[in-house]
Amino acid sequence: MLKIPTFIIGALLILTGLAGYLFQDLGLSLKLTGPIPDDAEFTLSDGNDSVILDLGFPSSKSAGEYAFWMVHRLNQNHAKDRSQANYAVEQGSTAYKTQSFWHASSKGDTQEALVLHAETGELGNLAETDAERSTVRLVYKNFTGNSLPVTLTSTNWTNIESKTTLKPGNSLQFYKSWTAFIPGILGIILIVLAQGAEMAPKARKHIMHAAVTVGLIGFVAVAKMLPKAVSEMNWLKGETYGIIQASSLKATTMLASAGLLLVFVILCVVSFISARKEMAAQAEADAEKKKKVLHKVKAKNEDTEDQKPDKIENDEKIEKSLTKLAEEDSKEEQKANENISPSTENPEPNKEPIKAQQNSSKPKKENKTHVEKKSSDAPEASDPISKSKKDEPNKTSSPLKDSSSSSDNSLKDVEDSKKERESSTIPETDENEMKQRDSINTKDSNDSSSRDNT
């Protein structure tokens, strides 16, 4: 979400830093650590023109007081006249010619003393103003297109801080300060962090927090220096000095940088708030979804519990119906057994229904068996004459053969009755009946065979 805005803001900061660095005037910072010797003479030169610094009228050994007079005298006696002459040339005046010049400013309490003196004419307590250390910032305004080196030369460098050892007659060269590119550095850092957040999604949150921290620190630092830059610009252009051509680039770049950094911080804050809201909404949606799922599961469980009594009732009904059917089957089976079971005294009436069923399926064979059964069912006290009449077809056979033939006939009758029972469609409930009939037939055949043997 913040990638594109961060890239845009970072690019604008880089452009701002480049503009501040490329279009700034050449400058030089002198850091005073004490009073300047009386024999020291400082000369400004651009290769075509030179100016000797007026050290003013210091009354103490304070470094701030020496810096104060150096800045005040240079602006009042040199920069003011040349700047107003250049302005007159710009307005079309031919009485003057365009010239390059130097102007100066300071920092801290020394700068505040200069502003106070410009506004009220009071000097204040210069003896206690930055007594140990003070700064003089010299700026070269090139209106002639000079390409030669701009330098500061001194006959005595005592109490002047420098990275190299300075000897009398040595020079310090004016240069462009890299601090003007600080907004560009901030822009590069923001772009790198945004790209890192894009390449490492897991660490995106922490990287963007680092980016907004950089943006916030940069905004606070630039915003803190901005009033001083604006105040310095107004102080140079206003009374007492009236340096009309004093550059406003420093204040402009600081204002642009502060604005861009503020926009970036606001975007980050809005993005974080939006992300928090989205996370909260997502969490709420997940919770609601989970609640719905739990509600559905609960409702399903309740429906299942409600259906359990109905299921139990149905099972009980089915069990009762099965029990009832089993009881009815057992009753029917008992009735059938009662109807089928013959009395020991009179077995003949029970044979008639069976014989009727056998006659329906096999009439001819049943007639034969019926006649044979009648002969077998005759009483034991039957006449030997009647028996002989029945055995007339087998007159030639011996008594032993007659007995064997009668037993064979009885066995045949039993086998025929079994075949008839297997062929007939008798229900399962009549199995006991068939067994009883087989037992009765077997008994009858045994009785008949015993009688024949006798």
C-alpha positions as CSV (number, residue, x, y, z in Angstrom):
1,M,0.0,0.0,0.0
2,L,2.8,2.4,0.9
3,K,5.3,1.3,-1.8
4,I,4.3,3.7,-4.5
5,P,3.8,6.8,-2.2
6,T,7.1,6.1,-0.6
7,F,8.9,5.8,-3.9
8,I,7.3,9.1,-5.1
9,I,8.2,10.9,-1.8
10,G,11.7,9.5,-1.8
11,A,12.2,10.6,-5.4
12,L,11.0,14.1,-4.6
13,L,13.3,14.2,-1.6
14,I,16.3,13.1,-3.8
15,L,15.4,15.9,-6.3
16,T,15.2,18.4,-3.5
17,G,18.6,17.4,-2.1
18,L,20.1,17.5,-5.6
19,A,18.7,21.0,-6.2
20,G,19.9,22.2,-2.8
21,Y,23.4,20.8,-3.5
22,L,23.8,21.9,-7.1
23,F,22.4,25.4,-6.8
24,Q,23.8,26.3,-3.5
25,D,26.4,29.1,-3.2
26,L,30.0,28.3,-2.4
27,G,30.7,28.6,1.3
28,L,33.2,28.2,4.0
29,S,32.8,27.7,7.8
30,L,35.3,29.1,10.2
31,K,35.2,27.6,13.7
32,L,36.7,30.0,16.3
33,T,38.0,28.5,19.5
34,G,39.2,31.7,21.1
35,P,40.2,35.3,20.3
36,I,41.8,36.2,17.0
37,P,45.4,37.6,17.3
38,D,45.7,41.3,16.6
39,D,48.2,40.7,13.7
40,A,45.9,38.3,11.9
41,E,44.7,39.5,8.6
42,F,42.0,37.6,6.7
43,T,41.6,38.1,2.9
44,L,38.7,36.8,0.7
45,S,39.6,36.3,-2.9
46,D,37.8,34.9,-6.0
47,G,40.8,35.3,-8.3
48,N,39.6,38.6,-9.7
49,D,38.6,40.5,-6.6
50,S,39.6,40.5,-3.0
51,V,38.2,41.8,0.3
52,I,39.9,42.1,3.7
53,L,37.8,41.2,6.6
54,D,37.2,43.9,9.2
55,L,37.5,42.4,12.7
56,G,35.6,45.2,14.4
57,F,36.0,46.3,18.0
58,P,36.1,43.3,20.3
59,S,36.4,44.2,24.0
60,S,36.9,40.7,25.4
61,K,38.5,37.4,24.6
62,S,35.2,35.7,23.8
63,A,35.2,33.8,20.5
64,G,31.5,34.8,20.0
65,E,32.4,38.4,20.2
66,Y,35.1,38.1,17.5
67,A,32.6,36.2,15.3
68,F,30.0,38.8,15.9
69,W,32.1,41.7,14.6
70,M,33.5,39.7,11.7
71,V,30.0,38.9,10.4
72,H,28.5,42.3,11.2
73,R,31.3,44.4,9.5
74,L,31.4,42.2,6.4
75,N,27.7,42.4,5.8
76,Q,27.4,46.1,6.6
77,N,30.5,47.4,4.8
78,H,30.8,45.1,1.9
79,A,27.8,42.9,1.1
80,K,25.2,45.6,1.6
81,D,26.7,48.0,-0.9
82,R,27.4,45.4,-3.7
83,S,24.0,43.7,-3.3
84,Q,22.1,47.0,-3.6
85,A,24.3,48.0,-6.6
86,N,23.6,44.7,-8.3
87,Y,19.9,45.2,-7.6
88,A,20.1,48.7,-9.2
89,V,21.7,47.1,-12.3
90,E,18.9,44.6,-12.5
91,Q,16.4,47.5,-12.4
92,G,18.2,49.1,-15.4
93,S,20.6,51.5,-13.7
94,T,23.9,52.2,-15.5
95,A,25.6,53.9,-12.6
96,Y,26.8,50.6,-11.2
97,K,28.2,47.4,-12.5
98,T,27.4,43.8,-11.4
99,Q,29.9,42.4,-8.9
100,S,30.3,39.3,-6.9
101,F,30.4,39.6,-3.1
102,W,30.6,37.7,0.2
103,H,28.2,37.8,3.1
104,A,28.3,36.0,6.4
105,S,26.2,34.6,9.2
106,S,26.7,32.6,12.4
107,K,25.0,30.1,14.7
108,G,23.7,29.8,18.2
109,D,23.9,32.7,20.6
110,T,26.1,34.6,18.2
111,Q,23.4,34.6,15.5
112,E,20.8,35.6,18.1
113,A,23.0,38.5,19.1
114,L,23.3,39.6,15.5
115,V,19.5,39.4,14.9
116,L,18.9,41.4,18.1
117,H,21.4,44.0,17.0
118,A,19.8,44.3,13.6
119,E,16.3,44.7,15.1
120,T,17.1,47.0,18.1
121,G,20.7,48.2,17.6
122,E,21.7,46.7,21.0
123,L,24.9,44.7,21.3
124,G,24.0,42.8,24.4
125,N,26.5,41.0,26.5
126,L,29.0,39.9,23.8
127,A,31.7,38.9,26.3
128,E,29.5,35.9,27.4
129,T,28.2,35.0,24.0
130,D,29.7,31.7,22.9
131,A,32.9,32.5,24.8
132,E,34.6,29.1,24.1
133,R,33.5,28.4,20.6
134,S,31.7,30.2,17.8
135,T,31.1,29.8,14.0
136,V,31.3,32.1,11.1
137,R,29.6,31.0,7.9
138,L,31.0,32.8,4.8
139,V,29.0,32.6,1.5
140,Y,30.2,33.7,-1.9
141,K,27.6,35.1,-4.3
142,N,29.0,34.7,-7.8
143,F,27.3,37.2,-10.2
144,T,30.2,37.4,-12.7
145,G,30.4,33.8,-13.8
146,N,33.7,33.4,-12.1
147,S,35.2,29.9,-12.4
148,L,38.3,30.5,-10.4
149,P,38.8,29.1,-6.9
150,V,37.4,31.2,-4.1
151,T,39.7,31.2,-1.0
152,L,40.3,32.7,2.4
153,T,43.9,33.5,3.4
154,S,45.2,34.5,6.8
155,T,48.5,35.7,8.2
156,N,47.8,34.0,11.5
157,W,45.6,31.0,12.0
158,T,45.7,30.9,15.8
159,N,42.4,29.8,17.4
160,I,41.0,28.7,14.0
161,E,40.0,25.1,14.0
162,S,40.9,23.1,10.9
163,K,41.3,19.5,9.8
164,T,44.8,20.3,8.5
165,T,47.6,22.2,10.1
166,L,47.4,25.8,8.9
167,K,50.5,28.0,8.6
168,P,50.6,31.8,8.0
169,G,49.8,32.5,4.4
170,N,47.9,29.3,3.8
171,S,44.5,29.4,2.3
172,L,41.1,27.6,2.8
173,Q,39.0,27.1,-0.3
174,F,35.2,27.6,-0.6
175,Y,33.2,24.5,-1.4
176,K,29.6,23.2,-1.7
177,S,28.4,21.6,1.5
178,W,27.2,18.1,1.3
179,T,24.7,18.8,4.1
180,A,22.5,20.4,1.4
181,F,21.9,16.8,0.1
182,I,20.5,15.6,3.4
183,P,16.9,15.5,2.1
184,G,18.1,13.3,-0.8
185,I,19.8,11.0,1.7
186,L,16.5,10.7,3.6
187,G,14.7,9.9,0.3
188,I,17.2,7.1,-0.6
189,I,16.8,5.6,2.9
190,L,13.0,5.6,2.5
191,I,13.1,4.0,-0.9
192,V,15.5,1.3,0.3
193,L,13.3,0.5,3.2
194,A,10.2,0.4,1.1
195,Q,11.9,-2.0,-1.4
196,G,13.2,-4.1,1.5
197,A,9.6,-4.3,2.9
198,E,8.4,-5.5,-0.5
199,M,11.1,-8.1,-0.8
200,A,10.7,-9.4,2.8
201,P,6.9,-9.7,3.4
202,K,7.4,-11.3,6.8
203,A,9.5,-8.3,8.1
204,R,7.3,-5.7,6.3
205,K,5.7,-4.4,9.4
206,H,9.1,-3.8,11.2
207,I,10.7,-2.3,8.1
208,M,7.9,0.1,7.6
209,H,8.0,1.1,11.2
210,A,11.7,1.8,10.8
211,A,10.8,3.9,7.7
212,V,8.3,5.9,9.5
213,T,10.7,6.4,12.3
214,V,13.3,7.8,9.9
215,G,10.7,10.0,8.3
216,L,9.6,11.3,11.7
217,I,13.1,12.0,12.9
218,G,14.0,13.7,9.6
219,F,10.9,15.8,9.8
220,V,11.6,16.9,13.4
221,A,15.2,17.8,12.6
222,V,14.4,19.7,9.5
223,A,11.4,21.4,11.1
224,K,13.6,22.4,14.0
225,M,16.1,24.1,11.6
226,L,13.6,25.6,9.3
227,P,12.7,28.6,11.5
228,K,16.3,29.5,11.9
229,A,16.9,29.3,8.1
230,V,13.9,31.5,7.5
231,S,15.0,33.9,10.2
232,E,18.5,34.1,8.7
233,M,17.1,34.7,5.2
234,N,14.9,37.5,6.5
235,W,17.6,38.9,8.6
236,L,20.0,39.2,5.6
237,K,17.4,40.7,3.3
238,G,15.9,43.0,5.9
239,E,17.3,45.9,7.9
240,T,20.1,46.5,8.8
241,Y,21.9,44.9,5.9
242,G,19.5,44.8,3.0
243,I,21.3,42.0,1.1
244,I,18.6,41.6,-1.5
245,Q,20.3,38.8,-3.4
246,A,20.7,36.6,-0.3
247,S,19.8,33.1,-1.3
248,S,16.5,31.6,-0.1
249,L,17.4,28.2,-1.4
250,K,18.3,26.9,2.0
251,A,15.0,27.8,3.5
252,T,13.1,26.6,0.5
253,T,14.7,23.1,0.4
254,M,14.2,22.7,4.1
255,L,10.5,23.7,3.8
256,A,10.0,21.2,0.9
257,S,11.8,18.5,2.8
258,A,9.8,19.0,5.9
259,G,6.6,19.0,3.9
260,L,7.4,15.8,2.1
261,L,8.5,14.0,5.3
262,L,5.4,15.2,7.0
263,V,3.2,13.8,4.2
264,F,5.1,10.5,4.4
265,V,4.6,10.3,8.2
266,I,0.9,11.0,7.8
267,L,0.5,8.4,5.1
268,C,2.2,5.9,7.2
269,V,0.0,6.7,10.2
270,V,-3.1,6.5,8.1
271,S,-1.9,3.2,6.6
272,F,-1.2,1.7,10.0
273,I,-4.6,2.8,11.3
274,S,-6.2,1.3,8.2
275,A,-4.3,-1.9,8.6
276,R,-5.3,-2.1,12.2
277,K,-8.9,-1.6,11.3
278,E,-8.7,-4.2,8.6
279,M,-7.1,-6.7,11.0
280,A,-9.8,-6.0,13.5
281,A,-12.5,-6.3,10.9
282,Q,-11.0,-9.6,9.6
283,A,-10.7,-10.9,13.2
284,E,-14.3,-9.9,13.8
285,A,-15.4,-11.6,10.5
286,D,-13.5,-14.7,11.5
287,A,-15.1,-14.7,14.9
288,E,-18.5,-14.3,13.4
289,K,-17.9,-17.0,10.9
290,K,-16.7,-19.3,13.7
291,K,-19.8,-18.4,15.7
292,K,-22.0,-19.3,12.8
293,V,-20.3,-22.6,12.3
294,L,-20.6,-23.4,16.0
295,H,-24.3,-22.4,15.9
296,K,-24.9,-24.7,13.0
297,V,-23.1,-27.6,14.7
298,K,-25.1,-26.9,17.9
299,A,-28.4,-26.7,16.0
300,K,-27.5,-30.0,14.2
301,N,-26.7,-31.6,17.5
302,E,-30.0,-30.4,18.9
303,D,-31.9,-31.8,15.9
304,T,-30.1,-35.1,16.4
305,E,-31.0,-35.2,20.1
306,D,-34.6,-34.3,19.2
307,Q,-34.7,-37.2,16.7
308,K,-33.4,-39.7,19.2
309,P,-36.8,-40.3,21.0
310,D,-38.5,-40.7,17.7
311,K,-35.9,-43.2,16.6
312,I,-36.3,-45.1,19.9
313,E,-40.1,-45.1,19.5
314,N,-39.8,-46.4,16.0
315,D,-37.4,-49.1,17.1
316,E,-39.8,-50.1,19.9
317,K,-42.7,-50.2,17.5
318,I,-40.6,-52.4,15.1
319,E,-39.6,-54.6,17.9
320,K,-43.2,-55.0,19.1
321,S,-44.4,-55.7,15.6
322,L,-41.7,-58.4,15.2
323,T,-42.6,-59.9,18.6
324,K,-46.2,-59.9,17.7
325,L,-45.5,-61.6,14.3
326,A,-43.3,-64.1,16.1
327,E,-46.1,-64.9,18.6
328,E,-48.7,-65.2,15.8
329,D,-46.4,-67.6,13.9
330,S,-45.8,-69.6,17.1
331,K,-49.6,-69.8,17.7
332,E,-50.3,-70.8,14.1
333,E,-47.6,-73.4,14.4
334,Q,-49.1,-74.7,17.6
335,K,-52.6,-74.9,16.0
336,A,-51.1,-76.7,13.1
337,N,-49.4,-79.1,15.3
338,E,-52.6,-79.7,17.3
339,N,-54.5,-80.4,14.1
340,I,-51.8,-82.6,12.7
341,S,-50.7,-84.6,15.8
342,P,-52.6,-87.9,15.8
343,S,-54.0,-89.6,18.8
344,T,-52.4,-92.9,19.6
345,E,-55.8,-94.7,19.6
346,N,-57.2,-93.5,16.3
347,P,-54.5,-92.4,13.8
348,E,-56.6,-93.0,10.7
349,P,-58.6,-89.7,10.7
350,N,-55.4,-87.7,10.6
351,K,-54.3,-89.5,7.5
352,E,-57.2,-88.5,5.4
353,P,-56.3,-84.8,4.9
354,I,-52.8,-85.9,3.9
355,K,-54.1,-88.5,1.6
356,A,-56.5,-85.8,0.1
357,Q,-53.5,-83.6,-0.6
358,Q,-51.5,-86.5,-2.1
359,N,-54.5,-87.4,-4.3
360,S,-54.6,-83.9,-5.7
361,S,-51.0,-84.1,-6.8
362,K,-50.7,-87.8,-7.8
363,P,-54.1,-89.5,-8.0
364,K,-53.1,-92.8,-9.5
365,K,-50.2,-93.5,-7.3
366,E,-52.1,-92.3,-4.2
367,N,-54.9,-94.9,-5.0
368,K,-52.3,-97.6,-5.0
369,T,-50.7,-96.5,-1.8
370,H,-54.1,-96.0,-0.2
371,V,-55.1,-99.6,-1.0
372,E,-51.8,-100.8,0.3
373,K,-52.1,-98.7,3.5
374,K,-55.6,-100.2,4.1
375,S,-54.2,-103.6,3.9
376,S,-51.4,-102.6,6.2
377,D,-53.8,-100.9,8.6
378,A,-56.0,-104.0,9.0
379,P,-56.3,-105.4,12.5
380,E,-53.9,-108.0,13.8
381,A,-56.7,-110.6,14.2
382,S,-57.4,-110.6,10.4
383,D,-58.3,-113.9,8.8
384,P,-55.5,-115.9,7.2
385,I,-57.9,-116.6,4.4
386,S,-58.2,-112.9,3.5
387,K,-54.5,-112.6,3.7
388,S,-54.1,-115.4,1.3
389,K,-56.6,-113.8,-1.0
390,K,-54.5,-110.6,-1.0
391,D,-51.4,-112.6,-1.8
392,E,-53.0,-114.6,-4.7
393,P,-50.9,-112.9,-7.4
394,N,-47.8,-114.4,-5.7
395,K,-49.1,-118.0,-5.2
396,T,-45.9,-119.5,-6.7
397,S,-43.7,-117.7,-4.1
398,S,-42.8,-119.2,-0.9
399,P,-43.9,-117.9,2.5
400,L,-40.5,-116.3,3.0
401,K,-40.7,-114.6,-0.3
402,D,-44.2,-113.3,0.7
403,S,-42.9,-111.7,3.8
404,S,-40.0,-110.1,2.0
405,S,-42.2,-108.8,-0.8
406,S,-44.6,-107.2,1.8
407,S,-41.7,-105.5,3.5
408,D,-40.5,-104.3,0.2
409,N,-43.9,-102.9,-0.6
410,S,-44.0,-101.0,2.7
411,L,-40.5,-99.5,2.2
412,K,-41.7,-98.5,-1.3
413,D,-44.7,-96.8,0.2
414,V,-42.5,-94.9,2.6
415,E,-40.2,-93.7,-0.2
416,D,-43.2,-92.7,-2.3
417,S,-44.7,-90.7,0.5
418,K,-41.3,-88.9,1.0
419,K,-41.2,-88.0,-2.7
420,E,-44.7,-86.7,-2.6
421,R,-43.9,-84.6,0.4
422,E,-40.9,-83.1,-1.3
423,S,-42.8,-82.4,-4.5
424,S,-45.8,-80.8,-2.7
425,T,-45.7,-77.1,-1.8
426,I,-46.1,-77.3,1.9
427,P,-45.4,-74.2,4.0
428,E,-42.5,-74.0,6.5
429,T,-44.9,-74.2,9.3
430,D,-45.9,-77.8,8.1
431,E,-42.5,-79.3,8.6
432,N,-43.5,-80.8,11.9
433,E,-46.6,-82.2,10.2
434,M,-44.4,-83.9,7.5
435,K,-42.1,-85.4,10.2
436,Q,-45.1,-86.7,12.1
437,R,-46.6,-88.3,8.9
438,D,-43.2,-90.0,8.2
439,S,-43.1,-91.4,11.6
440,I,-46.7,-92.6,11.4
441,N,-46.1,-94.2,8.0
442,T,-42.9,-95.8,9.2
443,K,-44.7,-97.2,12.2
444,D,-47.6,-98.5,10.0
445,S,-45.1,-100.2,7.6
446,N,-43.3,-101.8,10.5
447,D,-46.6,-103.0,11.9
448,S,-47.7,-104.5,8.6
449,S,-44.4,-106.2,8.1
450,S,-44.6,-107.7,11.6
451,R,-48.1,-109.0,10.8
452,D,-46.9,-110.4,7.5
453,N,-44.1,-112.2,9.3
454,T,-46.5,-113.7,11.8
